[in-house]
């Protein structure tokens, strides 16, 4: 029986106070000018409220809208990294974090609306093995409420995936691990892969519900991909994640039982429009998964160990 997610103890130590060190805000965007007009002033206001030295690095994935005008009008220390085309979310994040000047990075989506008080709890955490601490996504009303729901402070929890929608992470450790694996380009499952590598190498990832934000869910990705394209990419990358990280026993279970059933079910219910193309696409990237698997074999811990630590055993089994 799967255990419940374990609450994470509060590891704040000496020096773990807001404003102790600088912060680089990294935000990827593609044709997101309307979102930036709303989100960027809120981010700047939150950094000012937390009294932390900061910079904002917007990574423009080849936008053709008014993104540059929005940045020029922003009253904050901001700069833009312009890419010549849309290379995808993972690539843009890697580019922005490489160019960040501070050891702590707030990685945040352009479709996140953050209240003034969201940042301080994330900056309080100070622990050697902690790679990232993220916000929780709630309704707009809850996010901008001054009062936290009862029990929130006691429900901090560990999780496998990096909460890349909004988290403060360790830049040096991110770069040492190679950042997001472009095997998962253009997007989806890259945050699970990075999180698996963090946990397997001895790091930790937590969310702190004192930090609450509102998310326009999939505001960018639904403009780029149709529903069927989205499903194909999602399942292609799910397969690559499993092939890269599953322990041998679970990998054989996946290959011999779950994968054939998934493909048969897709043929019967959807005419083979999703899983068959996803499987073929994953096979086309199999070399990258094998290379990543060989690299991760040197890690002292397995993906199953990470799932047990976070109480996500049932989730992992459902992905098989």
Residue pairs with C-beta under 8 A, 6 or more apart in sequence:
2 311
2 312
2 313
2 314
2 317
3 308
3 311
3 313
4 311
5 157
5 158
5 159
5 310
5 311
5 312
6 157
6 158
6 309
6 310
6 311
7 154
7 155
7 156
7 157
8 156
8 157
8 158
8 204
8 206
9 156
10 156
11 125
11 126
11 127
11 130
12 124
12 125
12 126
12 127
13 126
13 127
14 126
15 126
16 124
16 125
16 126
16 127
17 123
17 124
18 50
18 51
18 52
18 119
18 120
18 123
18 124
19 50
19 51
19 52
19 53
19 123
20 123
21 52
21 102
21 103
21 104
22 52
22 53
22 54
22 55
22 101
22 102
22 103
22 104
23 47
23 52
23 53
23 54
23 55
23 102
23 104
23 105
23 106
23 123
23 168
24 54
24 55
24 57
24 97
24 100
24 101
24 102
24 104
24 105
24 106
24 171
25 43
25 47
25 54
25 55
25 56
25 57
25 105
25 106
25 108
26 57
26 59
26 93
26 96
26 97
26 100
26 105
26 106
26 107
26 108
27 36
27 39
27 40
27 43
27 56
27 57
27 58
27 59
27 96
27 107
27 108
27 109
27 110
28 58
28 59
28 61
28 89
28 92
28 93
28 96
28 109
28 110
29 35
29 36
29 58
29 59
29 60
29 61
29 63
29 67
29 92
29 110
29 220
30 60
30 61
30 62
30 63
30 86
30 92
30 220
30 224
31 63
31 64
31 65
31 67
31 223
32 63
32 65
32 67
32 110
32 111
32 219
32 220
33 63
33 65
33 66
33 67
33 69
33 70
35 110
35 111
35 216
35 219
35 220
36 58
36 67
36 70
36 71
36 110
37 70
38 113
39 108
39 110
39 111
39 112
39 113
39 114
40 56
40 58
40 70
40 71
40 74
40 76
40 78
41 74
41 75
41 76
42 113
42 114
42 115
42 116
43 56
43 76
43 106
43 108
43 114
44 56
44 74
44 75
44 76
44 78
45 116
46 114
46 115
46 116
46 117
46 118
46 119
47 54
47 76
47 119
49 116
49 117
49 119
49 120
50 119
50 120
50 123
52 119
52 123
53 102
54 77
54 102
55 77
55 78
55 79
55 100
55 101
55 102
56 74
56 76
56 77
56 78
56 79
57 78
57 79
57 80
57 81
57 96
57 99
57 100
58 67
58 71
58 78
58 79
58 80
58 81
58 96
59 80
59 81
59 83
59 92
59 93
59 95
59 96
60 67
60 68
60 80
60 81
60 82
60 83
61 83
61 85
61 86
61 87
61 88
61 91
61 92
62 82
62 83
62 84
62 85
62 86
62 87
67 80
68 80
71 78
71 80
81 95
81 96
81 99
83 91
83 92
83 95
86 186
86 224
87 95
87 185
87 186
88 185
88 186
88 187
89 180
89 186
89 187
89 190
90 179
90 180
90 181
90 182
90 184
90 185
90 186
90 187
90 190
91 180
91 182
91 185
91 186
93 107
93 164
93 179
93 180
94 179
94 180
94 182
96 107
97 105
97 107
97 171
97 174
97 175
97 179
98 175
98 179
100 171
102 171
103 170
103 171
103 172
104 123
104 168
104 169
104 170
104 171
105 168
105 169
105 170
105 171
105 174
106 119
106 122
106 166
106 167
106 168
107 164
107 166
107 167
107 168
107 169
108 114
108 165
108 166
108 167
109 164
109 165
109 166
109 215
109 220
110 219
110 220
111 215
111 216
111 217
111 219
111 220
112 165
112 166
112 213
112 214
112 215
112 216
113 140
113 143
113 144
113 213
113 214
113 215
113 216
114 135
114 143
114 166
114 213
114 214
115 143
115 144
115 212
115 213
117 146
118 135
118 143
118 166
118 211
118 212
118 213
119 211
121 208
121 210
121 211
122 133
122 134
122 135
122 167
122 168
122 208
122 211
123 168
125 133
125 168
125 206
125 208
127 204
129 202
129 203
129 204
130 170
130 203
130 204
130 205
130 206
131 162
131 169
131 170
131 173
131 174
131 198
131 203
131 204
131 205
132 162
132 163
132 167
132 168
132 169
132 170
132 198
132 205
132 206
133 167
133 168
133 205
133 206
133 207
133 208
133 211
134 162
134 163
134 164
134 165
134 166
134 167
134 168
134 205
134 206
134 207
134 208
134 211
135 163
135 165
135 166
135 167
135 207
135 208
135 211
135 212
135 213
136 207
136 208
136 209
136 211
136 212
136 213
137 165
137 166
137 212
137 213
137 214
137 215
137 217
138 212
138 213
138 214
139 214
140 214
142 149
142 212
142 214
143 212
143 213
143 214
144 214
148 209
148 210
148 212
152 209
152 210
153 209
153 210
155 209
156 206
156 207
156 208
156 209
157 206
157 207
157 310
157 311
158 204
158 205
158 206
158 309
158 310
158 311
159 195
159 205
159 206
159 207
159 310
159 312
160 192
160 195
160 196
160 199
160 205
160 303
160 306
160 307
160 310
160 312
160 315
160 316
161 191
161 192
161 195
161 205
162 169
162 191
162 192
162 194
162 195
162 198
162 205
163 191
163 205
163 207
164 190
164 191
164 194
165 213
165 215
166 211
166 213
166 215
173 198
173 203
174 194
177 194
177 197
177 198
177 201
179 194
180 190
180 191
180 193
180 194
181 190
181 193
181 194
181 288
181 292
183 193
183 240
183 244
183 285
183 288
183 289
183 292
184 190
184 193
184 237
184 240
184 241
186 224
186 233
187 221
187 233
188 233
188 234
188 237
189 234
189 237
189 238
189 240
189 241
190 237
192 241
193 241
193 244
193 245
193 292
195 205
195 306
196 241
196 245
196 296
196 303
196 306
197 296
197 299
198 204
198 205
199 205
199 301
199 303
199 305
199 306
199 309
199 310
200 245
200 296
200 299
200 300
200 301
200 302
200 303
200 305
200 306
201 299
201 300
201 301
202 300
202 301
221 230
222 230
225 233
228 273
228 274
231 274
231 278
232 274
232 277
232 278
232 281
233 278
233 281
234 278
235 262
235 274
235 275
235 278
235 279
236 277
236 278
236 279
236 281
236 282
236 285
237 282
238 278
238 319
239 259
239 278
239 279
239 282
240 282
240 285
240 288
240 289
241 319
242 251
242 254
242 319
242 320
243 251
243 282
243 286
243 289
243 290
243 293
244 289
244 292
244 293
244 296
245 293
245 296
245 303
246 254
246 303
246 320
247 302
247 303
247 304
250 304
250 316
250 320
253 320
254 320
257 320
258 320
259 279
262 275
263 272
263 275
263 276
263 279
265 275
266 272
266 273
266 274
266 275
266 276
267 275
267 276
282 289
303 316
304 313
304 316
306 312
307 313
307 315
307 316
